Amino acid sequence: MTAEEGDHSEQSRLLSSAADGQDSSYSACSEPGDRAAQPGEGGPPAPLSREQRLLLACLCAGSLLGGCLVALMIPFFPVEAARRGVSETVTGAVFSCFAATQLLTYPAVGRAVPLLGVTRSYSAGLLLAALSTAAFGLLPLIADTTAFIAACFVTRAVEAVATCFINTASLTVVAHRFPGRTNTAIGTIETMTGVGVSLGPAVGGGLYRLAGYGLPFYALGGLLAAAAAVTGALMPSVAPPERRAGPLWPLVRALITTGEAWLCCLVLLAVSMNWTAIDPGIGPYVLSAVGVSPSELGLFFLGATGTFCVFSLAWGRLHDRVRNTYLLVTPCLLGAAGGLLLMAPSPLLPLPPSRWLLGVGMTLKELCQGGAYIPIFSRLLMACTRGGLDSSVHTQAFVSSAFWTVFSVGNVVGPTVGGALIDRWSFPVLTTALAGFSVLAAAASGAQALRIQLALSREPVVVRETEAPP
């Protein structure tokens, strides 16, 4: 371990020990990182070091390409699959197997990352993504349709495993190397992910029209391979590989016996379902209700996703500067619920469907989703450390994998539940149900915000020497 790594580890240990000595209500109020960096206790966090900036640049590059990977084939793969006689149901399953594979893989990856090494896992994930993405471009060479479908599932599943390593290692780096700036780092990374998701379909569709099926995959695979090489050469070491994983049950016990951890999972589940549950039905609904074509709907999504990207960094910085982040999470969940109610609009509102309601609802939802989503990882990590875990890489990788596992549950359950509600009732009923779930999460978040605020109000007021009256 390098001297700098030892300093970070010692700082985390001392902070954890100090928190253990306080009243539990007070420790629940504290954000991760240097206490001197809290508002009213020494000003804003210190500027990023050169090493932190280099780490963040590597993470942003991987997030940008990872976002492209998720959405690259949306415009043209269904067309190519239909030419091979593949049904829409099977085509949809190829897309959904990505999230299902992630759900099954994240717990194992959380155990593997400390053993392989954090930065090594990140670069390996990029390389595996590069190889599997390029391989996807070769699949049309398979003549038999059944073999083609099977190869699509296998290749897409390998891509999902690669993103599990990238995402888990990324949050582990953030937790280990950005004390006091966790939310800012996550906001920056999520901005790049959103840009990638927005650009992926446009770039993929353009390259497909230019040179056919293979070029989008070859181009992205080449960029991922270059990113793997660059990060492997330039990315600073985060922590040396561990020799053994250690027992799993203490990690799980700290997660499932901490009330705030359950709250974080509830908020995360609501946010992830809000993102994915509308996918099966929004296209047909807006086409029949307000005449929005698929290409026009893409512009609506681009504008809404752009809003998320623009404000993610601001949300991260804001959350790093407040002690009671639930004061922001709660209204953001309510705002996301409001956006969902406006989109269709809800049967509870006496409003006819319209294009401007659709645009306002989608934009409001994306704006507020970022404010609710970005601080959840840092709060979940804090909840687990207060539950008895240390601030080691093992803990950080475990919490990272738990975070992404819960997110994947929403990605898998959301479209399934969404499709069922649309088949049974209608798309407006689905958005109303999602809004209700967000309000439920907001109520739980509001209760936590009130508890923390009451604890803060009981703290003694500390007057710094430079501010003491003459």
ABEGO torsion letter per residue (X at the ends): XBAAAAAAAAAAAAAAAAAAABBAAAAAABBBEBAAABBGAGEBBBBBBAAAAAAAAAAAAAAAAAAAAAAAAAAAAAAAAAAAGBBAAAAAAAAAAAAAAAAAAAAAAAAAAAAAEAAAAAAAAAAAAAAAAAAAAAAAABABAAAAAAAAAAAAAAAAAAAAAAAAAAAAAAAAABBGAAAAAAAAAAAAAAAAAAAAAAAAAAAAAAAEAAAAAAAAAAAAAAAAAAAAAABBBABBBBABAEBAAAAAAAAAABAAAAAAAAAAAAAAAAAAAAAAAAAAAAAAAAGBBAAAAAAAAAAAAAAAAAAAAAAAAAAAABABAAAAAAAAAAAAAAAAAAAOBBAABBBBBBAAAAAAAAAAAAAAAAAAAAAAAAAAAAAAAAAGBBABAAAAAAAAAAAAAAAAAAAAAAAAAAAAAAAABBAAAAAAAAAAAAAAAAAAAAAAAAAAAAAAAABBBBBBAAABBX
